[in-house]
Amino acid sequence: MAVTGDETGKIFVLAPNNMSAATGDMPAYQIRSPTTTLPQGVVMAASPGALHSPQQLAEEATRKRELRLLKNREAAKECRRRKKEYIKCLESRVAVLEVQNKKLIEELETLKDICSSKTD
């Protein structure tokens, strides 16, 4: 459905039906008059309480900023905690791999000794 208007204030609602009763093949359209009589260019506010003074707007902006900063602080704290946990995990993995590497080097030396003694 499409809605259009003209300079006379009439609103045209384009709501095509599958078939018009008059012709059987043309879509039907409805013409509706506006429900309010506001002059053109006048915009209604959402509600009477929606209008705020500059002081209220400033307080609201300050409150939103403080809330945003608080959320950002908490997110940064959580990020630092996760980073520390990740680094601890990496450090423990390095320790395990160093031990494993040392064992493999010892095993390699042992195998080299065995091989060299067999060739002699």
C-alpha positions in Angstrom: 0.0 0.0 0.0 1.4 3.5 -0.9 0.2 6.8 0.6 0.6 10.1 -1.3 -0.8 13.6 -0.8 -1.4 16.7 -2.8 -1.6 20.5 -2.1 -5.3 20.3 -1.4 -4.7 18.3 1.7 -6.3 15.1 0.4 -4.4 11.9 1.0 -4.5 9.2 -1.6 -4.1 5.7 -0.3 -3.0 3.4 -3.1 -4.2 0.0 -2.0 -4.7 -2.1 -5.1 -7.0 -5.1 -4.9 -6.5 -8.0 -7.1 -9.5 -7.0 -9.2 -11.8 -4.0 -9.3 -15.5 -4.7 -9.0 -16.3 -2.2 -11.8 -14.0 -3.4 -14.6 -12.7 -6.8 -13.4 -9.1 -6.1 -14.3 -8.1 -2.6 -13.0 -6.9 -2.2 -9.4 -9.2 -0.1 -7.1 -7.9 2.9 -5.1 -9.3 4.8 -2.2 -9.2 8.6 -1.5 -9.2 9.6 2.1 -9.4 13.1 3.7 -6.8 13.8 6.4 -7.9 13.1 10.0 -6.2 16.3 11.3 -6.4 19.8 10.0 -2.9 21.0 10.6 -1.4 23.6 8.2 1.3 22.3 6.0 4.8 22.3 7.5 3.5 21.9 11.1 5.0 18.8 12.8 3.4 17.4 15.9 5.6 16.4 18.9 5.5 12.8 20.0 4.0 13.7 23.3 3.6 16.8 25.4 6.2 15.6 27.9 8.8 15.0 25.2 9.8 18.7 25.1 12.7 19.4 27.5 14.5 22.5 28.7 18.1 23.0 27.8 19.1 22.2 31.4 17.2 18.9 31.2 18.9 18.1 27.9 22.3 18.9 29.4 21.6 16.7 32.5 20.5 13.9 30.2 23.6 14.2 28.1 25.8 14.2 31.2 23.9 11.1 32.6 24.3 9.3 29.3 28.0 10.2 29.1 28.7 8.9 32.7 26.8 5.7 31.9 28.9 5.3 28.7 32.1 5.9 30.6 31.1 3.4 33.3 30.3 0.7 30.8 33.6 1.5 29.0 35.6 1.2 32.2 33.9 -2.2 33.0 34.6 -3.4 29.4 38.3 -2.3 29.7 38.6 -4.1 33.0 37.2 -7.3 31.6 39.4 -7.0 28.6 42.5 -6.7 30.8 41.4 -9.7 32.8 40.9 -11.8 29.7 44.3 -10.7 28.4 46.1 -11.7 31.6 44.3 -15.1 31.5 45.4 -15.6 27.9 49.0 -14.6 28.7 49.1 -17.1 31.7 47.7 -19.8 29.3 50.5 -19.0 26.8 53.2 -19.0 29.5 52.1 -22.4 30.8 52.0 -23.8 27.2 55.6 -22.4 26.6 56.7 -24.2 29.8 55.2 -27.5 28.7 56.7 -27.2 25.2 60.1 -26.3 26.7 60.0 -29.5 28.8 58.9 -31.5 25.8 61.6 -30.0 23.6 64.3 -30.8 26.2 63.1 -34.4 26.4 63.1 -34.7 22.6 66.6 -33.2 22.4 67.8 -35.8 25.0 66.2 -38.6 23.1 67.8 -37.4 19.8 71.2 -37.3 21.5 70.6 -40.8 22.8 69.6 -42.1 19.4 72.7 -40.4 17.8 74.9 -42.1 20.3 73.3 -45.5 19.6 73.7 -45.0 15.8 77.3 -43.8 16.0 78.3 -46.8 18.2 76.7 -49.2 15.8 78.7 -47.8 12.8 82.0 -48.1 14.7 
